[in-house]
Amino acid sequence: MSLLSPSPAHTVGAAASTLPPRAGVGLKPEHFQEILATRPDIGFFEVHAENYLVPGGPFHHYLGLIRQRYPLSIHGVGLSIGADAPLDLQHLNALQRLLDKYQPQSFSEHLAWSTHGPTFLNDLLPLPYNTASLQRVCDHIDQVQTHLQRRMLLENPASYVEFTASTWDEGAFISEVLRRTGCGLLLDVNNVFVSCVNHHRDAQASIRALPLHAVGEIHLAGFAEQLDANGDPLLIDSHGAPVAQAVWDLYAFTLALTGGQPTLLERDNDIPAWPVLLAEASLAERHLRALAAAQTLVRPRVSDAVAA
């Protein structure tokens, strides 16, 4: 792919996300039966693809039943799009079978790497923002979108270190990736907040620097707080706590710029009882309803427009 030419993936598939602009939650086995028994009023469910790459079993049984009633987002954590190595074709083929089976409204992956040679690292690791990384990430996204015949969303990372080799800032790097590949953006607001605290950056300015026109889904999550060697706060994207008030505030700021967006409440550790998780999702739903009401109030009535 030429660095100056638009990617052929611009023509692949439909929109990167057709989820409803409502709150959703991550689907966990602890909640399968309660969800089916109570049929909660929730916008969508999201699953990690790698938990469903086996051909059968109870996870598929319950996901099939829930998918009959709710929109679905499939979120990958293992493609290693930022790795300095070819993509794993077996993994990509397994993803294709999963997406063909469930036809989710959205598919997403991370701007990160997790493989080195034959070694898989159970983490989502950051990469330097430079020309070599840019070319590699774009080539990998082109391959994914062409192989899967659908546009994907790319999630901005949480980071704890920065690279002296970086020659782009994060917003410009992600914007260029999206421009060249035609993929969409999964905007993780918690990741922005975590990274900005860790690197002493302004979170609102970092949100504004991202390609907000391409947002197809938003993630919210909780973080853990530690201290670094200098005694400064170090935030960890733990997905093991309620969303912090500062992240809710940044979410409200983001919605004012993007409009209503499908919003996922992520909880992957210390998973609470279903009513607790549902109540937290209702907070995101409240933000979305408030935004919709405000937009309705400022929109001119048809009769006013005609009279004018």
Summary of the structure (lengths in Angstrom):
residues: 308
radius of gyration: 19.5
end to end distance: 51.0
largest distance: 69.0
contacts: 976
relative contact order: 0.14
helix: 45%
strand: 18%
